[in-house]
Amino acid sequence: MDKFPELALTGDILPGYPGYVAVGQLASTFSYYGHIRMQLLDCIIANDTSSDVCSNSRKISGGTKYRSNGLISSYLPYVCPSCVVAHDEVSGSQEAILKAFIEWFLKLDKPQRRKVISILGDEDEAIQLRYSLANESTKAVEEYRKTRARIEQQEQERRRRKLLGD
């Protein structure tokens, strides 16, 4: 979200789940659906998360629990562990998280709303931006995994040396 740092100041959609992280989660989720029209703006206008126009936008949460499902391929557990807790503790998470997101979005000022829609809208530029963000997220997660594995290996080697007195 370094492209839109001002979104970091917009508060939480749920306690422990910052709005800017939700934007990143939506961008990542939406990027996997390619040119399927996500209709987020139409959903926000309808303001009825159970409506047909919101069906694609409900994908914000995937509808599964992170901690019990092992969905560690997503970047969310790496960038915001508290978001995973908030996500998993919301019952009926797809609609509840989308509703919380819409309420958060409506509290933004108009320039901030335009920035969010520039990422999450149905225009070709937004779709390309989401692909770019998803690629950056995937690379960051891979880098994190490699770094973590290297640190764990170094720690294991240090303990081995300490144990054997090398």
C-alpha positions as CSV (number, residue, x, y, z in Angstrom):
1,M,0.0,0.0,0.0
2,D,3.0,2.3,-0.3
3,K,1.3,3.7,-3.5
4,F,-1.5,5.0,-1.3
5,P,0.0,5.7,2.2
6,E,-2.8,8.0,3.2
7,L,-5.1,5.0,3.4
8,A,-3.2,3.8,6.4
9,L,-4.8,6.6,8.4
10,T,-8.4,5.7,7.7
11,G,-9.1,3.4,10.6
12,D,-10.3,-0.1,11.0
13,I,-13.2,-1.9,9.3
14,L,-13.3,-4.2,12.3
15,P,-11.3,-4.0,15.5
16,G,-7.8,-5.0,14.6
17,Y,-8.5,-5.1,10.8
18,P,-7.3,-1.8,9.2
19,G,-9.2,-0.5,6.2
20,Y,-6.1,-0.2,4.1
21,V,-5.4,-3.9,4.7
22,A,-8.9,-4.7,3.6
23,V,-8.3,-2.8,0.4
24,G,-5.2,-4.9,-0.2
25,Q,-7.1,-8.1,0.6
26,L,-9.8,-7.1,-1.9
27,A,-7.2,-6.1,-4.5
28,S,-5.4,-9.4,-4.0
29,T,-8.7,-11.4,-4.1
30,F,-10.1,-9.5,-7.1
31,S,-6.9,-10.0,-9.1
32,Y,-7.5,-13.7,-9.1
33,Y,-10.8,-13.3,-10.9
34,G,-9.3,-11.5,-13.9
35,H,-11.8,-9.5,-15.9
36,I,-14.9,-10.7,-14.0
37,R,-16.7,-7.6,-13.1
38,M,-16.5,-7.3,-9.3
39,Q,-19.2,-4.5,-9.1
40,L,-17.9,-3.2,-5.8
41,L,-19.1,0.3,-6.4
42,D,-22.5,-1.0,-7.5
43,C,-22.6,-3.1,-4.3
44,I,-21.7,0.0,-2.1
45,I,-24.5,1.9,-3.8
46,A,-27.0,-0.9,-3.2
47,N,-25.8,-1.1,0.4
48,D,-27.3,-4.6,0.7
49,T,-24.5,-7.2,1.1
50,S,-26.9,-10.1,0.4
51,S,-28.0,-8.7,-3.0
52,D,-27.0,-10.2,-6.3
53,V,-24.9,-7.2,-7.2
54,C,-22.7,-7.9,-4.1
55,S,-22.1,-11.5,-4.9
56,N,-18.7,-11.0,-6.4
57,S,-17.7,-8.4,-3.8
58,R,-18.4,-10.9,-0.9
59,K,-15.2,-12.6,-2.0
60,I,-13.4,-10.1,0.3
61,S,-13.2,-12.8,2.9
62,G,-13.2,-16.0,0.9
63,G,-15.8,-17.3,3.4
64,T,-13.3,-19.6,5.2
65,K,-11.4,-19.3,8.5
66,Y,-7.6,-18.7,8.1
67,R,-6.5,-20.3,11.3
68,S,-8.4,-23.6,10.8
69,N,-8.0,-23.8,7.0
70,G,-4.2,-23.1,6.6
71,L,-4.8,-20.5,3.9
72,I,-1.2,-19.2,4.4
73,S,-0.7,-18.6,0.7
74,S,-2.5,-15.3,1.1
75,Y,-0.5,-12.3,2.2
76,L,-3.0,-11.4,5.0
77,P,-1.5,-13.6,7.8
78,Y,2.0,-12.1,7.1
79,V,1.0,-8.4,7.0
80,C,-1.7,-8.4,9.6
81,P,-2.0,-11.2,12.1
82,S,-4.7,-9.3,14.0
83,C,-6.7,-9.1,10.7
84,V,-6.8,-12.9,10.6
85,V,-8.0,-13.0,14.2
86,A,-10.7,-10.3,13.4
87,H,-11.7,-12.2,10.2
88,D,-12.0,-15.5,11.9
89,E,-14.0,-14.2,14.9
90,V,-16.7,-12.6,12.7
91,S,-19.6,-15.0,12.3
92,G,-20.9,-15.2,8.7
93,S,-17.6,-13.5,7.7
94,Q,-18.3,-12.9,4.0
95,E,-21.3,-10.6,4.5
96,A,-20.1,-9.3,7.8
97,I,-16.7,-8.2,6.5
98,L,-18.2,-6.8,3.3
99,K,-20.7,-4.8,5.4
100,A,-17.9,-3.5,7.7
101,F,-15.9,-2.6,4.6
102,I,-18.9,-0.7,3.1
103,E,-19.4,1.2,6.4
104,W,-15.7,2.1,6.5
105,F,-15.8,3.2,2.8
106,L,-18.8,5.5,3.4
107,K,-16.9,7.2,6.2
108,L,-14.0,8.1,3.9
109,D,-13.9,11.6,2.3
110,K,-14.5,11.7,-1.4
111,P,-10.9,11.9,-2.5
112,Q,-10.1,8.8,-0.4
113,R,-13.1,7.0,-1.9
114,R,-11.9,7.8,-5.4
115,K,-8.4,6.3,-4.5
116,V,-10.0,3.1,-3.2
117,I,-12.2,2.8,-6.3
118,S,-9.1,3.4,-8.4
119,I,-7.7,0.2,-7.0
120,L,-10.9,-1.8,-6.7
121,G,-13.1,-0.5,-9.6
122,D,-14.0,-2.4,-12.7
123,E,-12.0,-0.2,-15.1
124,D,-9.0,-1.7,-17.0
125,E,-6.5,0.5,-15.1
126,A,-7.8,-0.8,-11.8
127,I,-7.6,-4.4,-13.0
128,Q,-4.0,-3.8,-14.1
129,L,-3.1,-2.2,-10.8
130,R,-4.6,-5.1,-8.9
131,Y,-2.5,-7.5,-11.0
132,S,0.6,-5.5,-10.1
133,L,-0.3,-5.4,-6.4
134,A,-1.0,-9.2,-6.4
135,N,2.3,-9.9,-8.0
136,E,4.1,-7.7,-5.5
137,S,2.3,-9.4,-2.6
138,T,3.2,-12.9,-4.0
139,K,6.8,-11.8,-4.3
140,A,6.8,-10.4,-0.8
141,V,5.3,-13.6,0.7
142,E,7.9,-15.7,-1.1
143,E,10.7,-13.5,0.2
144,Y,9.3,-13.7,3.7
145,R,9.1,-17.5,3.5
146,K,12.7,-17.7,2.2
147,T,14.0,-15.4,4.8
148,R,12.1,-17.2,7.6
149,A,13.5,-20.6,6.4
150,R,17.0,-19.2,6.3
151,I,16.7,-17.7,9.8
152,E,15.3,-21.0,11.1
153,Q,18.1,-22.9,9.5
154,Q,20.7,-20.5,11.0
155,E,19.1,-20.9,14.4
156,Q,19.1,-24.7,14.2
157,E,22.8,-24.6,13.1
158,R,23.6,-22.3,16.1
159,R,21.8,-24.6,18.5
160,R,23.7,-27.6,17.0
161,R,27.1,-25.8,17.4
162,K,26.2,-24.9,21.0
163,L,25.1,-28.4,21.8
164,L,28.2,-30.0,20.3
165,G,30.6,-27.3,21.4
166,D,31.8,-26.5,17.9
